[in-house]
Amino acid sequence: MSDARPWFKAKTYGWGWGRANTWQGWVTYACYMGFLVASGMFFPPGRAPALFGASVAIWTAALFGICLLKGEKPKWRWGR
């Protein structure tokens, strides 16, 4: 039983993705937020700014990759 719906809807205006379209997308967003909070706890920005920045960059790149694979095709949209 495969659900072919994209996990993330494309934004109405601009390039990229907006809200999640399926429960898998919402879980992905929740995990991303959880990883950001955990990064702040393990690498406090005041004490280890480079490690914190690197972890945020890694998690954001992972989210971007998931959105590319599981979301609608990104393109510039003018609200149509």
C-alpha positions in Angstrom: 0.0 0.0 0.0 2.0 3.0 -1.3 0.7 6.5 -0.9 2.0 8.6 -3.9 1.1 11.9 -2.4 4.1 14.3 -1.9 5.0 14.8 1.8 5.5 18.5 1.3 3.4 21.0 -0.7 5.2 23.6 -2.8 4.9 27.2 -1.7 2.3 29.3 -3.4 4.8 32.2 -3.9 8.5 31.8 -4.3 10.7 28.7 -4.4 10.6 25.8 -2.0 8.2 24.0 0.3 5.7 25.1 2.9 3.5 23.1 5.1 3.5 19.3 5.2 1.0 17.5 3.1 1.0 14.1 4.9 1.6 12.7 8.4 5.1 11.7 7.2 5.9 15.3 6.4 4.7 16.4 9.9 6.9 13.8 11.5 9.8 14.9 9.5 9.3 18.6 10.6 8.9 17.4 14.2 12.1 15.4 14.1 13.9 18.3 12.6 12.8 20.6 15.4 13.7 18.0 18.0 17.2 17.6 16.5 17.7 21.4 16.6 16.7 21.5 20.2 19.0 18.6 21.0 21.8 20.3 19.1 21.3 23.3 21.3 21.5 21.2 24.5 24.6 19.2 23.4 26.4 22.1 21.8 25.3 25.3 23.6 25.7 28.2 21.1 27.5 30.3 23.8 30.1 27.6 24.5 30.5 25.8 21.2 29.2 28.0 18.4 31.1 26.2 15.7 29.7 22.8 16.7 26.2 24.2 17.1 26.4 25.9 13.7 27.7 22.7 12.0 25.0 20.6 13.5 22.3 23.0 12.4 23.8 23.0 8.9 23.8 19.2 8.8 20.2 18.9 10.0 19.0 21.6 7.6 20.8 19.9 4.7 19.1 16.6 5.7 15.7 18.3 5.8 16.4 19.9 2.4 17.3 16.6 0.9 14.2 14.9 2.3 12.0 17.7 0.9 13.7 17.3 -2.5 13.1 13.6 -2.5 9.6 13.5 -1.0 8.1 16.9 -1.8 6.6 18.5 -4.9 9.1 19.5 -7.5 10.5 22.9 -6.5 10.2 25.8 -9.0 9.6 29.5 -8.8 5.8 30.1 -8.3 3.9 33.3 -8.8 0.7 32.3 -6.9 -1.1 30.5 -9.7 
